[in-house]
Amino acid sequence: MEHENKHKIVPPQEKGRKTSAEAHRDCLSREGAVEVYQEARRRLLDINRWDEYAGAASATFRLTDLLGNEIDRSPEIGDLIRINLPGPGSVSGEGYDWVEIETYIETIDSGRDTDLFAFRVRPAPMPGSGDEVPAHFYTEDATSTFLIQRAGNKVTAAEKGRNEVPNTDADSIRDKIRNTVVGASASIGLAFPQWKSLMEGLLEP
């Protein structure tokens, strides 16, 4: 049974495209599944190593504070993730795309024998820029929700994208073109291998 709290953190789909990338691991015992879940949760929070877990050709991710300074700790609400995609970067983001961590949930349901940890990010302006338009190829309506869930002996890692609309409100013409191309490419599924590889990497032994 799908965990009901999952729907409280994944926004409803209202515009643009929605995407989903998942990986699963079946364990021999509940105890083994708990260990896999806890390790996957730890890896998910280790944002600065996401590219290592995702493997070759991955974008790179760095956790930063509100001022854009790199930090090495578990993420907190209000922190930012600086994303370096392969190919041309965002002008407004000084070569990077930026998202903000806006919420998270963690639940333990002993009755259903399930655990769930998830957090959600949303496109954001580059810190210190004074801009209102996100430095990202999607508009601020888009979200990505990252989830680790255990149900009995099965552990799932997932990325859920919602309301993905290319950001054509950027100030520079270059960003308008770049965001249209990158956003459209992601919407037709070219971002799927990135997230699929990361989800699989979170669950690897």
FIDRENVEX-656245 format. One line per 4 residues: number of its first residue (from 1); their letters; for each residue x, y, z of N, C-alpha, C. Coordinates in steps of 0.02 Angstrom, whole numbers, plus 50000, padded with zeros to 5 digits. Example, Ala and Ser with C-alpha at 12.3 -4.5 7.8 and 13.67 -1.06 7.14 Angstrom:
1	as	50660:49716:50390:50615:49775:50390:50660:49835:50390 ~ 50642:49888:50354:50684:49947:50357:50645:50002:50394
This chain:
1	mehe	50043:49940:50000:50000:50000:50000:50044:50062:50000 ~ 50028:50110:49958:50067:50171:49954:50056:50212:50017 ~ 50110:50240:50042:50109:50277:50105:50068:50341:50096 ~ 50017:50351:50136:49971:50408:50126:50007:50474:50136
5	nkhk	50058:50478:50179:50092:50541:50191:50133:50564:50131 ~ 50146:50518:50085:50183:50537:50024:50146:50592:49987 ~ 50080:50588:49987:50040:50636:49950:50039:50705:49984 ~ 50059:50708:50046:50059:50772:50081:50120:50814:50063
9	ivpp	50171:50783:50036:50231:50820:50018:50241:50826:49943 ~ 50211:50781:49904:50213:50787:49831:50153:50830:49809 ~ 50166:50889:49780:50111:50934:49762:50066:50904:49708 ~ 50004:50927:49704:49961:50905:49649:49988:50930:49582
13	qekg	49976:50892:49530:49998:50911:49463:49946:50958:49433 ~ 49967:51019:49415:49919:51069:49390:49939:51097:49322 ~ 50002:51097:49306:50024:51126:49242:50089:51093:49220 ~ 50105:51102:49155:50168:51074:49131:50169:50998:49133
17	rkts	50229:50972:49144:50239:50900:49145:50251:50875:49216 ~ 50240:50809:49224:50260:50778:49287:50304:50718:49270 ~ 50352:50704:49314:50400:50651:49301:50408:50609:49364 ~ 50435:50549:49355:50447:50506:49412:50504:50458:49395
21	aeah	50551:50451:49441:50605:50402:49434:50609:50364:49499 ~ 50609:50297:49495:50609:50256:49555:50659:50199:49550 ~ 50682:50177:49608:50722:50116:49613:50697:50078:49674 ~ 50702:50013:49672:50676:49970:49725:50728:49918:49745
25	rdcl	50726:49900:49808:50769:49846:49831:50731:49802:49880 ~ 50726:49739:49863:50693:49689:49906:50746:49656:49950 ~ 50733:49655:50015:50781:49628:50063:50756:49561:50090 ~ 50802:49522:50118:50784:49456:50143:50747:49458:50209
29	sreg	50754:49514:50245:50721:49520:50310:50701:49592:50323 ~ 50658:49600:50372:50638:49667:50393:50699:49705:50420 ~ 50740:49670:50460:50798:49703:50489:50846:49727:50434 ~ 50854:49686:50382:50896:49706:50327:50868:49766:50290
33	avev	50801:49767:50283:50769:49824:50250:50776:49888:50290 ~ 50773:49883:50356:50782:49942:50398:50852:49970:50389 ~ 50902:49926:50384:50971:49949:50374:50979:49983:50307 ~ 50949:49954:50255:50953:49984:50188:50918:50052:50188
37	yqea	50860:50055:50220:50823:50118:50224:50864:50172:50258 ~ 50894:50155:50314:50933:50205:50351:50994:50229:50312 ~ 51027:50182:50277:51085:50202:50236:51063:50244:50177 ~ 51007:50227:50145:50982:50266:50089:50962:50336:50112
41	rrrl	50932:50341:50170:50915:50406:50198:50977:50448:50211 ~ 51030:50416:50237:51092:50451:50249:51122:50477:50184 ~ 51121:50435:50132:51149:50455:50068:51108:50511:50037 ~ 51042:50508:50043:51000:50561:50016:51017:50628:50047
45	ldin	51033:50628:50111:51050:50690:50145:51121:50713:50131 ~ 51161:50670:50101:51230:50687:50085:51233:50717:50015 ~ 51202:50775:50007:51191:50805:49942:51256:50818:49904 ~ 51309:50835:49939:51372:50850:49906:51404:50788:49872
49	rwde	51376:50730:49886:51403:50668:49854:51352:50637:49806 ~ 51299:50672:49791:51249:50644:49745:51280:50623:49679 ~ 51326:50663:49653:51356:50645:49588:51395:50579:49593 ~ 51424:50565:49652:51459:50501:49661:51409:50443:49660
53	yaga	51353:50452:49693:51303:50399:49695:51271:50389:49626 ~ 51264:50443:49587:51231:50438:49522:51278:50411:49468 ~ 51343:50419:49478:51391:50392:49430:51410:50439:49375 ~ 51442:50412:49323:51470:50452:49269:51417:50495:49235
57	asat	51439:50553:49211:51398:50600:49172:51344:50633:49213 ~ 51348:50628:49278:51298:50659:49321:51310:50735:49326 ~ 51257:50772:49338:51265:50840:49361:51298:50839:49429 ~ 51327:50895:49450:51355:50899:49517:51310:50943:49560
61	frlt	51306:50925:49624:51262:50959:49671:51302:50980:49732 ~ 51290:51042:49754:51323:51066:49814:51272:51102:49859 ~ 51272:51082:49922:51229:51114:49971:51259:51180:49992 ~ 51219:51234:49994:51243:51299:50015:51196:51330:50065
65	dllg	51221:51381:50100:51178:51419:50145:51142:51474:50105 ~ 51107:51517:50140:51068:51570:50107:51111:51619:50068 ~ 51176:51622:50084:51221:51668:50050:51258:51634:49992 ~ 51245:51571:49983:51278:51535:49929:51344:51503:49949
69	neid	51361:51504:50013:51423:51473:50037:51413:51398:50043 ~ 51460:51359:50016:51455:51287:50020:51458:51264:50093 ~ 51417:51216:50111:51416:51189:50178:51416:51113:50174 ~ 51442:51081:50226:51447:51008:50227:51413:50982:50290
73	rspe	51348:50974:50286:51307:50949:50341:51241:50926:50312 ~ 51198:50900:50355:51131:50881:50332:51092:50943:50312 ~ 51054:50941:50259:51017:51000:50237:50961:51019:50285 ~ 50946:51083:50286:50892:51110:50327:50846:51151:50282
77	igdl	50785:51161:50305:50739:51203:50268:50769:51273:50259 ~ 50766:51297:50197:50794:51363:50181:50863:51358:50150 ~ 50897:51301:50157:50960:51291:50122:50948:51288:50047 ~ 51002:51298:50009:50998:51295:49937:51041:51239:49910
81	irin	51023:51215:49851:51065:51167:49815:51086:51200:49750 ~ 51152:51202:49740:51180:51230:49679:51194:51173:49631 ~ 51166:51177:49571:51169:51122:49523:51210:51143:49463 ~ 51259:51103:49446:51300:51114:49387:51284:51061:49336
85	lpgp	51243:51080:49287:51223:51033:49235:51276:51029:49181 ~ 51283:50971:49149:51325:50968:49090:51298:51016:49036 ~ 51342:51051:49002:51321:51098:48950:51318:51169:48976 ~ 51290:51214:48935:51287:51286:48954:51249:51297:49019
89	gsvs	51278:51340:49061:51246:51356:49125:51201:51417:49120 ~ 51167:51431:49174:51122:51488:49179:51162:51553:49189 ~ 51145:51604:49150:51178:51669:49158:51159:51699:49226 ~ 51094:51698:49242:51071:51728:49304:51097:51691:49365
93	gegy	51114:51627:49357:51140:51588:49412:51215:51582:49411 ~ 51248:51624:49369:51321:51623:49361:51346:51553:49345 ~ 51312:51522:49299:51332:51456:49275:51297:51398:49308 ~ 51255:51412:49358:51222:51358:49395:51146:51367:49395
97	dwve	51112:51312:49409:51041:51314:49426:51035:51307:49502 ~ 50984:51340:49530:50977:51342:49603:50907:51319:49624 ~ 50904:51280:49677:50840:51262:49708:50845:51271:49783 ~ 50787:51282:49813:50783:51291:49886:50747:51232:49918
101	iety	50773:51209:49974:50739:51156:50012:50683:51189:50053 ~ 50621:51170:50038:50565:51206:50069:50527:51167:50121 ~ 50532:51101:50122:50496:51063:50173:50520:50991:50174 ~ 50506:50956:50228:50522:50885:50232:50473:50851:50279
105	ieti	50469:50786:50273:50428:50746:50320:50466:50683:50337 ~ 50452:50657:50396:50478:50591:50416:50426:50558:50459 ~ 50405:50498:50440:50353:50463:50476:50373:50390:50488 ~ 50350:50363:50543:50358:50292:50559:50288:50266:50576
109	dsgr	50266:50217:50539:50200:50187:50550:50210:50114:50568 ~ 50212:50100:50633:50226:50032:50656:50168:49985:50637 ~ 50108:50012:50634:50051:49970:50617:50056:49942:50546 ~ 50079:49984:50500:50087:49962:50431:50158:49938:50416
113	dtdl	50201:49944:50466:50271:49925:50459:50304:49964:50401 ~ 50296:50030:50402:50324:50073:50351:50362:50132:50382 ~ 50413:50154:50346:50450:50214:50363:50452:50258:50301 ~ 50452:50323:50310:50456:50369:50253:50495:50431:50273
117	fafr	50543:50449:50230:50578:50512:50237:50577:50546:50169 ~ 50563:50611:50167:50560:50646:50104:50572:50721:50115 ~ 50601:50752:50063:50604:50825:50063:50592:50851:49993 ~ 50570:50914:49990:50549:50945:49927:50589:51007:49913
121	vrpa	50608:51016:49850:50644:51076:49829:50605:51112:49775 ~ 50621:51177:49768:50587:51219:49718:50639:51267:49688 ~ 50635:51281:49622:50680:51329:49591:50682:51396:49629 ~ 50742:51424:49634:50751:51486:49673:50800:51532:49638
125	pmpg	50798:51597:49653:50848:51643:49627:50917:51628:49656 ~ 50969:51649:49621:51036:51641:49649:51043:51684:49711 ~ 51071:51658:49765:51077:51697:49827:51117:51761:49815 ~ 51091:51816:49844:51125:51880:49840:51113:51918:49776
129	sgde	51075:51888:49729:51065:51921:49664:51011:51975:49667 ~ 50965:51970:49714:50909:52017:49717:50855:52002:49665 ~ 50864:51948:49627:50815:51930:49576:50754:51898:49608 ~ 50698:51903:49573:50638:51868:49594:50626:51806:49551
133	vpah	50651:51807:49489:50643:51750:49445:50696:51698:49462 ~ 50677:51634:49467:50725:51583:49484:50782:51577:49434 ~ 50841:51562:49458:50898:51545:49415:50894:51469:49404 ~ 50850:51450:49359:50836:51379:49348:50799:51373:49282
137	fyte	50805:51314:49251:50771:51305:49187:50696:51294:49193 ~ 50671:51283:49255:50599:51280:49267:50576:51341:49306 ~ 50512:51355:49303:50483:51410:49342:50478:51389:49415 ~ 50459:51437:49457:50452:51424:49529:50392:51379:49545
141	dats	50350:51364:49495:50295:51318:49506:50318:51246:49511 ~ 50376:51232:49481:50401:51163:49479:50429:51142:49547 ~ 50423:51078:49561:50453:51050:49622:50484:50983:49606 ~ 50533:50964:49646:50559:50896:49647:50555:50872:49719
145	tfli	50525:50813:49728:50520:50783:49794:50560:50719:49794 ~ 50604:50713:49843:50648:50654:49849:50624:50613:49908 ~ 50612:50548:49897:50582:50506:49948:50622:50442:49958 ~ 50628:50420:50020:50651:50354:50037:50596:50322:50078
149	qrag	50573:50263:50058:50518:50230:50092:50533:50157:50103 ~ 50516:50133:50162:50520:50060:50176:50451:50035:50191 ~ 50432:49981:50159:50369:49946:50173:50385:49873:50182 ~ 50386:49850:50244:50406:49781:50257:50478:49770:50238
153	nkvt	50489:49723:50191:50557:49706:50170:50579:49744:50107 ~ 50537:49790:50083:50552:49825:50020:50568:49898:50034 ~ 50622:49922:50002:50642:49992:50008:50639:50025:49939 ~ 50611:50085:49938:50603:50122:49875:50635:50191:49882
157	aaek	50670:50211:49829:50696:50279:49824:50664:50310:49762 ~ 50640:50372:49768:50604:50402:49713:50615:50477:49709 ~ 50612:50502:49647:50609:50574:49635:50545:50588:49597 ~ 50505:50635:49623:50441:50652:49593:50442:50725:49571
161	grne	50441:50737:49506:50439:50805:49480:50367:50824:49464 ~ 50349:50884:49482:50281:50908:49470:50282:50980:49443 ~ 50233:50993:49399:50221:51061:49373:50283:51091:49339 ~ 50313:51050:49297:50376:51068:49265:50363:51109:49201
165	vpnt	50375:51174:49206:50364:51221:49151:50429:51258:49137 ~ 50456:51258:49075:50518:51293:49061:50513:51367:49080 ~ 50567:51392:49109:50570:51461:49134:50589:51509:49077 ~ 50539:51539:49047:50551:51586:48992:50545:51659:49016
169	dads	50541:51669:49082:50537:51736:49111:50605:51763:49130 ~ 50658:51726:49115:50726:51749:49132:50741:51815:49097 ~ 50786:51854:49128:50801:51920:49102:50841:51918:49037 ~ 50890:51874:49033:50933:51873:48974:50903:51829:48919
173	irdk	50914:51850:48857:50890:51812:48800:50923:51743:48799 ~ 50987:51742:48818:51024:51678:48819:50990:51629:48867 ~ 50971:51654:48926:50938:51610:48975:50870:51588:48950 ~ 50834:51632:48916:50768:51613:48889:50776:51554:48841
177	irnt	50825:51559:48797:50836:51506:48749:50860:51443:48784 ~ 50910:51451:48828:50938:51394:48864:50886:51359:48905 ~ 50845:51397:48942:50795:51367:48985:50741:51331:48944 ~ 50724:51359:48887:50675:51326:48844:50701:51259:48819
181	vvga	50764:51259:48797:50794:51198:48771:50804:51146:48827 ~ 50834:51167:48883:50848:51120:48938:50782:51096:48969 ~ 50736:51144:48981:50672:51125:49011:50633:51077:48968 ~ 50632:51091:48902:50596:51047:48857:50629:50978:48854
185	sasi	50696:50977:48855:50731:50913:48853:50716:50872:48915 ~ 50717:50906:48973:50701:50871:49035:50630:50845:49034 ~ 50584:50885:49007:50514:50866:49007:50500:50805:48963 ~ 50540:50797:48911:50527:50739:48867:50566:50677:48890
189	glaf	50598:50683:48947:50627:50624:48978:50702:50620:48980 ~ 50738:50671:48957:50811:50668:48957:50840:50676:49027 ~ 50801:50700:49075:50825:50704:49144:50814:50638:49182 ~ 50773:50595:49153:50757:50532:49187:50819:50491:49204
193	pqwk	50866:50481:49158:50925:50440:49175:50964:50467:49234 ~ 50968:50534:49240:51003:50564:49297:50971:50543:49363 ~ 50905:50553:49368:50871:50538:49431:50867:50463:49443 ~ 50858:50424:49389:50856:50351:49397:50922:50325:49424
197	slme	50978:50351:49397:51044:50330:49420:51055:50348:49493 ~ 51032:50408:49512:51040:50429:49582:50998:50385:49628 ~ 50937:50371:49610:50894:50330:49652:50924:50260:49660 ~ 50951:50233:49605:50983:50167:49611:51045:50170:49655
201	glle	51083:50225:49649:51143:50233:49689:51128:50238:49763 ~ 51071:50267:49780:51053:50273:49851:51040:50205:49882 ~ 51020:50156:49841:51001:50090:49867:51055:50037:49857 ~ 51109:50054:49824:51160:50004:49810:51192:49979:49875
205	p	51212:49915:49877:51246:49888:49937:51311:49925:49951
